Amino acid sequence: MAGVGRPVASGNVTTTVTTRKAERLMNLVICLLVTRGYVSKDRIRKVVDGYRDQTLDAFEKMFERDKEELREIGIPIEVGSHEALFDDEPGYRIRRGAFELPEITLEPDEAAVVGLAARVWQHAGLARQTTDALVKLRAAGVAVDRDALSMVEPRLAASEPAFEPLCDAVVTRTPVRFGYRRPGRDPAERILEPWGVLSWRGRWYVIGRDRGRDAPRMFRLSRVTTTVRKAGRGGSYRVPEGTDLRALARTLLPPPAAGTAVVRVRTGAGNALRRRATGERADSEGWDRLHVPLAHVDELAEEVVSYGADVVAVDPPELREAVVARLRRLVRLGDGAPA
Amino acid sequence: MSDRARDQVRRMLALVPYLQDQGGVPVEQVARDFGVDRQTIVNDLNVLWFCGLPEAVTGDMIDVDMDALEVEGVVRLDNADYLRRPLRLTAREALALIVALRTLRETVDPGAADAVDRALAKLESAAGDGAAAADSVEVLSAAPVDPAVRAAVRDALTDGRRVHLRYLVPSRDETTERDVDPMRLLSAEGHSYLEGWCHRADDVRLFRLDRVVDVTVLDVAAALPERARPRDLSAGLFQPGEDDLEAVLDLAPPARWVSEHYPVDSTEEAADGHLLVRMRVGDPAWLRRLVLRGSGSVTVVEPGDLATEVREVARMALAGYPSG
């Protein structure tokens, strides 16, 4: 490079290790991309700046690391050989078809919604991945409008620490192990072949085959109590053919209301119950009688108790009993008796 | 350090196709489009100046017009025909982008949903294998919202009109009546919200659309006061106020979900799987209902008078079951 001065556009540019490395990686990518066929390691060392002045040993180590780093940012470096090479030493190449983003053109309204997508993730890692994707689209000539006005701004939080490792495990088909706490139980270790991650009512879940139970199970990410660790190699299981996450989630989620309960509600109170009541009529002075859908006795009992003395369970008897048991626990608590 | 070089290579591989055939692009705009500062782009250009075809003589290097950069603040880049397309999307990028769009699809108007569908189809095809990863992340719709409510609120926003809401406040067990000047619609943590100036509270409020019992678009223009600013939601939907009550709760294992669901200031593991949480509470009625709901699994440690009150309420409620 003698004779070519490093350009200086603003201030001093110091040639740091990082700069030299970025330069070398770029030149390696270009070399593998423009050369037809495989390039031998020997030739790479000769033609790519930054390798030439290394000892053979240093070059080997450096090249191995560089190759891995490029693969990590998604550059498909292939290893192979063909007859044109005189020895059996493998060569390297980047196929343009596997490297380049295919042609894509977006209509203005499509580009506008894509621009909005950048604002959906609150999770730092995913927000960054989205931004990186948009940068590539812009580089492909798509006019992504980041400032598109919108009246709707959806946000996805995904703040659970387990989110990222589980997403990675799903993508790479890697079995994982983690501690999990079911409400009211002690935490226990689960080993899972994760099939997918899904959000339902603002909460994240992972679905997969629970190895201990040999059956599909769904876990809420916020109840994962430990870090998520690998429990096997990537690609060591398959998601059963035709798995439909949405359909599966529905079977694993709580069932819809099947029955009806009767409750007495003080005039003006029990507003949320009134909203979903299927029937409502006046009861004794100052009280109304409501019919409300009943899915889980315990859940409805919990809600009835939350209204204190303004709502009384009438029917079915199990509901009445569940409410009375809960109220007794609350009264006893203060008396120093165990709950 | 190695991460920095990797990030730089990733950016440069997009920068080269972005700049080619563009004539000159102001460096500030490049920085904006790449979400970095101006100096970062200048540093990238200084590296690209040294990149090019293998065994390059000067003429075969990427051509960066440094004079134009220094004098006009404009970036011109040429002689890099072999880098005309950006790198394909990685599986993670495709996943993040496609899942974000699917989320968007659940919340936008029916009109815009069509644009989302078309964009999704094109991106899924361009992402190739990467799109397969996105299929393993699903976003199911949030709590159902009456389409008539959503449409009325949207119309009011578009036309700048005031709305009258009958709105359910479960924490106080009230159905309230209020006039609201709409500011924006948003969706967070699985629910859709209207943010607006509430004339009853004389402040900005968020209204969960599934709790709107009834909405009327009034024949009155919305008049947002100067101090009506959208809330910064980056820290979460619920932000403690100045005169909030400080409470300490003892959560038994069945009630640990409370600490996941509501913002707490601190948590401390206690014996037998119990969790001690300290939180700020805007409305004591909300806390009272939470403790009743817990039916023994949520105990108030502080304030002490609330614990007494809850017990008294339970005693009164129990009187409603004479035979029990």
Interface residues (C-beta under 8 A of the other chain):
Chain A: M1 V4 R6 P7 V8 A9 S10 V13 V17 T18 T19 K21 A22 E23 L25 M26 N27 V29 I30 C31 L33 V34 T35 K46 V47 V48 D49 R65 E69 L70 E72 I73 G74 I75 A98 F99 E100 L101 P102 E103 I104 T105 L106 E107 D109 E110 A111 A112 V113 V114 L116 A117 A118 V120 W121 Q122 L126 A127 Q129 T130 T131 D132 A133 L134 V135 K136 L137 R138 A139 A140 S150 M151 V152 E153 P154 R155 L156 A157 C167 V170 V171 R181 P183 G184 R185 D186 W195 G196 V197 L198 S199 W200 R201 G202 R203 S222 R223 V239 L245 R246 A249 R264 A269 G270 N271 A272 R275 A301 E302 E303 V305 S306 Y307 G308 A309 D310 V312 R320 E321 V323 V324 R326 L327 R328 R329 L330 V331 R332 L333 G334 A339
Chain B: M1 S2 R4 A5 R6 Q8 V9 R10 R11 M12 L13 A14 L15 P17 Y18 D33 F34 G35 Q39 V42 N43 L45 N46 V47 L48 W49 F50 C51 G52 L53 P54 E55 T58 V64 M66 L69 E70 Y82 L83 R85 P86 L87 R88 L89 T90 A91 R92 E93 A94 L95 A96 L97 V99 A100 L101 T103 L104 E106 T107 V108 D109 A112 A115 V116 R118 A119 K122 L123 S125 A126 G128 A133 D135 S136 V137 E138 V139 L140 A142 A143 R154 L157 T158 L168 V169 P170 D173 E174 T175 R184 L185 L186 S187 A188 E189 G190 H191 V213 L233 S234 A252 P253 P254 R256 W257 E260 G273 R288 R289 L290 L292 R293 S295 G296 S297 T299 A307 T308 V310 R311 V313 A314 R315 M316 A317 L318 A319 G320 Y321 G324
